[in-house]
Amino acid sequence: MHYRSISDMNDTIVGNLHRLPRDIDLVVGVPRSGVLAATLVSLAANIPMTDLDSFLEGRVYTSGITKRRAALDRKVSDMRKVLVIDDSIAGGNAMRDARARIEAAGIEGDFIYAAVFGLQAQHPETDVVFEVVPHPRMFQWNFMHHKFLAQCCVDIDGVLCLDPTEAENDDGPAYEKFLSEARPLHAPTHRIGWLVTSRLEKYRALTEAWLAKNGILYDQLIMLDLPSKAERQRLGAHGSFKADFYRKSNAILFIESEHAQALKITELSGKPVLCVETHMVSFPDALSLQALGQAARNLPARLRQINSQQGRKGAAKALARALLGARGYETLKSRVKRPA
């Protein structure tokens, strides 16, 4: 699974601004996800922006005080070079529709059509693709609206709803109240294959009622069959329980709330896990191209925040351990130290 976070999108945009003309007057986002991309381009390059519908109506977003300059306050009719951007392109339908609407409106100008992520380096519907991300792929801004959910195991607490507080997690009346009134977090719009949770089996009815109330569709609800929270903690069964089911299932991805558990599930299941805490995927083969590619994407930004060489080295090691897991990190070290 090729996954890109909002941070990845921003890094890709900033790293590809040099490929765009320097005299762009306006950035237009193709609804809805293209508006996110347009916003990031607009803020990074200090160029006016709007969405496609507003553009066709002759409206541009107003600029904030801190970034104001004369070029930001012009009318659409004064903006001749226009960048039309979407977050991604696959079949090209959205971009073809955007082109057709602009042409039908009779708006004159020099238009550049771009996508942040594409299946290939070149698409007939675009002039620029910033980064190639092949199928299967999933993005942070649509991972709960993706057809792949039918092939995923999904955690509940910390993913579909907020985690209970320490006071709420009493394995008693407070916890029952939490289960009934839990605040929704990420709302899926596709049917989920398997909900796999460390909630105890005795809370199935309350969990099913909350899922029905929030319109969450799923095929199976897998819960931990232990008598109490104390027994679950004694056995430390959270990650191993999820990993065991995931390993035996036909699921292609596990969506987990916590980073440490995501790493454990990956290690025990031998399958990839998406963590919503970090919006990174952990891979069973820490030295695979996907795993190393993700590590390379995230490492530079973290290192830039550390001034000293020793600090950067320590951060790199800590990040490598976090990304690769203990076993993967030791394997990498042994390969690096191995004599030629």
ABEGO torsion letter per residue (X at the ends): XBBBBAAAAAAAAAAAAAABBAABABBBBBOAAAAAAAAAAAAAAGBBBBBAAAAAAGBBBBBBAAABBAAAABBAAABABBBBBBABBBAGAAAAAAAAAAAAAGBBEBBBBBBABBABABBAABABBABBBBOBBBBAAAAAABAAAAABBBBABGAABBBBBAAABAGBAAAAAAAAABBBBBBBABBBABBBBABBAAAAAAAAAAAAAAGBBBABBBBBBBABAAAAAAAGAAAAAAAAAAAABABABBBBABAAAAAAAAAAAGBBBBBAAAGBBBBABAABAAAAAAAAAAAAAAAAABABAAAAAAAAAAAAAAAAEAAAAAAAAAAAABBX
